[in-house]
Amino acid sequence: MVPLLEPITDDKQDIYDHIAEFSGDQHGSRFIQQKLETANSDEKDRVFRELQPNLLQLMQDVFGNYVIQKFFEHGDQSQKKVIANKMKGQVL
């Protein structure tokens, strides 16, 4: 378990700069998924920018893949396109 998850509150500010790390944790992934459902576009952009360098790794992660799937549900077209392009040549 990620030790940073201990002090989490409902405030999204607490997890910025740790989004990729939290996405790979069972509880962190669920937390981020829930927040993405109600996040405004600026919040989603910030989360996405932080995840972008780790997209391929998170797609293959047992918990992180759910966060990436949430972006297919709740992300904008440009975010979906970036994810799809990362998948090219990686899916059998």
N, C-alpha and C positions, 0 to 999 in steps of 0.2 A: 504494500500500500504506500502511496506517496505521502510522506510526512506533512507536506504542505496542505493536505486536505483537512487536517485536524482543525485549523482555525477558520475554515470556510463559514461565511455567513451568506445570507441571501443577496448581498451586495455584489454585483458583477465586477466591480472595481477590484475586489480582492483576488481575482484569478488572472487578471491581465498580466501579461509577461510570463504566464505559466500554462497557457491554454494547451499547447502541444503536449506537455507533460501530463496535465490533468486528463487529456483525452485518452491517454493510454492506461488510465486507472478506471476500474469498474465504477466507482462512485463519482469520480470526476467526470467521466464520460456521460453518465446519466444527468448530472447537474448541468453540463454544458448543453446537452440535447434539450433539456427542459427550457433553458434560457433562450436558446435559438428560436424556439417556437413563438416567443413573445418579444424578441429583441427588435429594436428599430434598425433601419438600414445602416446607420453609422456604427452601431454596435456589431452588427454582422460583418461589416467591412473590416473592423478592427480585429475581430476574431479570425476572419479569413486570412488577412495579411499575416497574422502570426502563425497560422497553420500551413500556409502555402509552402514554405521550405520543407515541410514534413509530410506533404500529402501522400506520396507513394508509400511511405512507411506506415502512416496511419490507416491507409486503405487496407493494409494487410494485417493490422493489429486487431486482436480479438475484441477490444473495446473501442479503439479509435475509429474503426470502420463505421460505427454507428453515428459518430459525429459527422463524418464525411457524407453519409447518407442523408443526414438532416439538411445538409447544404443543398442536396438535390431536391429536397422538399421545400425548403424555406429560403434558399439563396437566390440571388438574382441571376440573370442569364449569363453575365460575364463570369461569375463565380462557377457556374455549372460548366461553362465552356473550358475554363482553366482546368477543372477536375477531369473532364472528359479527355482533354489533350494529354494530361499526365497519364491517363490510362492507356492511351494508344501504344500498342506494341508490348503492353504488360499483361494483357488478358488473353488467355487461351480460349 
